[in-house]
Amino acid sequence: MTPVQDADVVVVGAGPAGSTAAYHLAQAGLDVLVVEKSSFPRDKVCGDGLTPRAVRSLVRMGVDTSERNGWARNRGLRILGGGARLELPWPELAAFPSYGLIRPRVDFDEVLVRQAQKAGARLHEQTTVTEPVYDERTGRVAGVVARAGRGTATTTLRAPVVLAADGVSARLALALGIRRREDRPMGVAVRRYYTSPRTNDDFMESHLELWDGPRGKSRLLPGYGWIFGVGDGTVNVGLGILNTSTAFQNTDYRELLVRWLAAQPAEWGLTEEAATGPVRGGALPMGFNRKPHHARGLLLLGDAGGMVNPFNGEGIAYAMESAEIAADVVQQALARPSARDRERVLDSYPERLRQQYGGYFTAGRLFVGLMGNPSVMRLATRYGLPRPALMRLLLKLMANLTDPRGGDASDRVVNAVSRLTPHA
């Protein structure tokens, strides 16, 4: 790395948000530099399940999502709770594919960043960004200071726009004084891989109730669980809990996972001996819990901007979509002749996010507030799950899968919820 490297855009972080933004910017002919603190392949805590919303973003990047290329397809979501079991296929829509995917994060992120490199983006792995660089005249972010490997020498990487895709840590945002909003929901998820005969399950499975023994004869645990077949002989098993739950601060999540799995059928094979690695955990920043999304030439993408869906804990789809919106805004901004015009275009990024997700995320915050109450959750599972029509509507709502114009009655109901709910 030379003492100073210039680019049109510096992207900090090569997760789904950073790599997606880099791909679309490079496709537009811009010089894009991606800085990633780790090296590939590298793992991240995730359920590995991709809804049709995320699949659409992969298709827009030209990623080969065929099974021969290592992707496991699924047909929908299986929900268990209140003694009921319901299989809901993904809806048939014009706006989204009718299938989901499973791909372990250990190589999912690498697939995306290599696609960005093919489009022309430059990647620096094992390079840690330590702080932003400011323009002395305007006070705007004009690049970043980076340190390669374990050395102490730093390099200044300059660009007129910097994209912060540095995940839940959001170090660049914090450097600008952009703090997490305490009034927005936060989740914690833990997951572990097991060898299991359920590896080829073509439904993603969600458990709305967690019991540490036979249902009705044991204790109901806080949170929700999942079992996703990876298709390679293993399953991804995990659970999540929201800070709207009274148990959020007083739960050993790893022990909770062990107790829940001990109560599952023996034929699933989810035993300690079948585990292929340790239990790992991570935070889920939800519902725009960090704002503003643009400040002084720095744009926040994905988890850095708190863009996890409060309804279902999905983050990858919103990371990729916010990245595509950011790429479009940046492309238009850099084409403007004056600094004032460029700033005006960059300022449109938060408003586009708000129009796209604001009402929906507000509704999601209200939803998780209710679901954090165990009594409400028990009533919802007891009286909701036996009604397939209602659950199909809820699937569209929770996965944010509708046709924006036209569609059926359930599409219109879900779209109305997002449109009429006050924007975040």
KASUL-V6694 format. One record per residue. N is the residue number from 1. OMEGA is omega in degrees with one decimal (* if undefined). BURIAL is + if it has 9 or more other C-alpha atoms within 8 Angstrom, else -. Layout:
n = {N/N}
omega = {OMEGA/OMEGA}
burial = {BURIAL/BURIAL}
This chain:
n = {1/2/3/4/5/6/7/8/9/10/11/12/13/14/15/16/17/18/19/20/21/22/23/24/25/26/27/28/29/30/31/32/33/34/35/36/37/38/39/40/41/42/43/44/45/46/47/48/49/50/51/52/53/54/55/56/57/58/59/60/61/62/63/64/65/66/67/68/69/70/71/72/73/74/75/76/77/78/79/80/81/82/83/84/85/86/87/88/89/90/91/92/93/94/95/96/97/98/99/100/101/102/103/104/105/106/107/108/109/110/111/112/113/114/115/116/117/118/119/120/121/122/123/124/125/126/127/128/129/130/131/132/133/134/135/136/137/138/139/140/141/142/143/144/145/146/147/148/149/150/151/152/153/154/155/156/157/158/159/160/161/162/163/164/165/166/167/168/169/170/171/172/173/174/175/176/177/178/179/180/181/182/183/184/185/186/187/188/189/190/191/192/193/194/195/196/197/198/199/200/201/202/203/204/205/206/207/208/209/210/211/212/213/214/215/216/217/218/219/220/221/222/223/224/225/226/227/228/229/230/231/232/233/234/235/236/237/238/239/240/241/242/243/244/245/246/247/248/249/250/251/252/253/254/255/256/257/258/259/260/261/262/263/264/265/266/267/268/269/270/271/272/273/274/275/276/277/278/279/280/281/282/283/284/285/286/287/288/289/290/291/292/293/294/295/296/297/298/299/300/301/302/303/304/305/306/307/308/309/310/311/312/313/314/315/316/317/318/319/320/321/322/323/324/325/326/327/328/329/330/331/332/333/334/335/336/337/338/339/340/341/342/343/344/345/346/347/348/349/350/351/352/353/354/355/356/357/358/359/360/361/362/363/364/365/366/367/368/369/370/371/372/373/374/375/376/377/378/379/380/381/382/383/384/385/386/387/388/389/390/391/392/393/394/395/396/397/398/399/400/401/402/403/404/405/406/407/408/409/410/411/412/413/414/415/416/417/418/419/420/421/422/423/424}
omega = {179.3/-175.9/177.5/176.8/179.4/175.9/174.1/-178.7/169.3/177.9/-178.6/-178.9/-177.9/169.8/-178.8/-179.3/-176.7/-178.2/178.0/177.6/-179.2/179.1/-175.0/176.6/178.9/176.6/179.0/176.4/179.3/177.3/-172.4/176.9/-180.0/-178.6/-175.8/-175.2/179.6/172.0/-176.5/-1.8/176.5/-172.4/172.6/177.2/-174.7/174.6/178.8/-179.1/-178.9/177.1/176.6/177.8/177.0/179.6/179.2/179.5/176.7/179.2/179.7/175.8/-179.6/179.9/176.5/-176.2/-179.0/178.4/178.5/178.3/171.9/179.5/175.0/-178.8/173.6/-172.5/-178.1/-175.2/172.9/-177.3/176.8/178.6/178.6/-178.1/-178.7/179.1/-174.7/176.7/-177.2/175.7/174.1/-175.5/175.3/-175.2/174.7/-173.1/-174.2/172.2/-178.6/178.5/173.3/-177.3/169.8/175.1/179.9/-179.2/-179.0/174.1/177.4/-178.6/179.4/176.2/-177.7/-176.3/176.5/175.8/176.6/177.6/177.4/179.4/176.7/178.9/176.5/-175.6/170.1/176.2/-179.9/-179.7/-175.0/174.3/-176.2/-178.4/173.8/173.4/-176.8/171.6/-174.6/-176.4/-173.6/-175.9/179.3/173.8/-176.2/-179.8/-179.4/170.2/-175.9/178.5/-178.2/175.7/-178.7/-178.3/179.6/-179.1/-179.7/179.7/175.7/178.3/-172.5/176.2/178.6/178.7/176.1/177.1/179.1/176.2/-172.7/169.0/-172.5/178.1/174.5/-174.8/178.8/177.5/179.4/178.7/177.7/178.7/179.9/-173.2/175.6/177.9/-177.0/-178.6/178.6/-175.4/177.2/178.7/172.1/178.2/172.4/-180.0/178.4/177.4/177.9/166.0/-174.1/175.0/179.4/-173.3/-176.6/176.8/-177.7/168.6/168.6/-172.2/-179.6/179.2/-178.0/175.3/177.3/178.1/178.4/176.1/178.2/-177.0/179.7/-179.7/-178.3/-174.9/174.7/-176.4/-180.0/172.4/179.9/-177.9/176.7/171.9/-178.4/176.4/-176.2/177.4/-179.3/-176.4/-177.5/170.8/172.8/-177.2/-179.8/175.9/179.2/176.6/-176.7/179.1/171.5/177.0/179.2/-177.8/-171.6/-174.5/-171.0/-176.6/170.2/-170.2/179.5/177.0/177.6/178.7/-180.0/-178.7/179.4/-177.9/179.3/-178.9/-177.8/-178.8/-177.0/-177.1/176.0/175.9/-175.2/-177.7/179.5/-178.9/-178.4/-179.3/-179.3/-179.8/-176.7/169.9/178.8/-177.0/178.7/-178.7/178.4/-179.3/-166.5/163.9/-179.2/-176.1/173.8/-177.7/5.8/-177.9/169.4/176.6/170.8/176.8/177.6/178.0/178.6/-178.8/170.1/-176.3/179.2/177.5/177.4/-171.9/174.0/-179.2/-179.6/-177.5/-171.7/178.3/-179.0/-179.7/-173.2/-178.0/-176.1/172.4/-177.6/-179.5/177.3/178.0/178.9/175.9/179.1/-179.8/178.5/179.5/-178.5/178.4/179.6/-178.7/-176.4/177.1/-179.3/-173.3/-175.4/180.0/179.9/178.9/179.7/-178.8/179.1/179.4/178.9/178.6/178.3/-177.7/178.1/-179.5/176.9/175.8/-179.1/178.8/-177.7/-169.8/-169.1/179.9/-179.5/179.7/175.5/176.9/178.2/177.9/176.6/-179.1/-177.2/174.4/177.3/-175.7/176.2/177.0/-176.7/-179.6/178.7/179.7/179.6/177.5/-178.4/-179.7/-177.4/-173.9/-179.7/-175.6/178.6/-178.1/-174.6/-179.1/178.0/-178.2/176.3/175.9/179.8/176.7/178.1/179.7/-174.2/178.7/179.1/-176.6/175.9/166.8/-174.0/177.9/-177.0/-178.1/-178.7/-175.7/-179.2/175.4/-177.9/177.5/-178.7/179.1/178.3/177.5/-179.4/-175.5/-172.7/177.5/178.7/-176.5/178.1/*}
burial = {-/-/-/-/+/-/+/+/+/+/+/+/+/+/+/+/+/+/+/+/+/+/+/+/+/+/+/-/-/+/+/+/+/+/+/+/+/-/-/-/-/+/-/-/+/-/+/+/+/+/+/+/+/+/+/+/+/+/+/-/+/-/+/-/+/-/-/-/-/-/+/+/+/+/+/+/+/+/+/+/+/+/-/+/+/+/+/+/-/+/-/-/+/-/-/+/+/+/+/+/+/+/+/-/+/+/+/+/+/+/-/+/+/-/+/+/+/-/+/+/+/+/+/+/+/+/+/+/+/-/+/+/+/+/+/-/-/-/-/-/+/+/+/+/+/+/+/+/-/-/-/-/-/-/+/+/+/+/+/+/+/+/+/+/+/+/+/+/-/+/-/+/+/+/+/-/-/+/-/-/-/-/-/+/+/+/+/+/+/+/+/+/+/+/+/+/+/+/+/+/+/+/+/+/+/+/+/+/+/+/+/+/+/-/-/-/-/+/-/-/+/+/+/+/+/+/+/+/+/+/+/-/+/+/+/+/+/+/+/+/+/+/+/+/+/-/-/+/-/-/-/-/-/-/-/+/+/-/+/+/+/+/+/+/-/-/-/+/+/+/+/-/-/+/+/-/-/-/-/-/+/-/+/+/+/+/+/+/+/+/+/-/+/+/-/-/+/+/+/+/+/+/+/+/+/+/+/+/+/+/+/-/+/+/+/+/+/+/+/+/+/+/+/+/+/+/+/+/+/+/+/+/+/-/-/+/-/-/-/-/+/+/+/+/+/+/+/+/+/+/-/+/+/+/+/-/+/+/+/+/+/+/+/+/+/-/+/+/+/+/+/+/+/-/-/+/+/+/+/+/+/+/-/+/+/-/-/-/-/+/+/+/+/-/+/+/+/+/+/-/+/+/+/-/-/-/+/-/-/+/+/+/-/+/+/-/+/+/+/-/+/-/+/+}
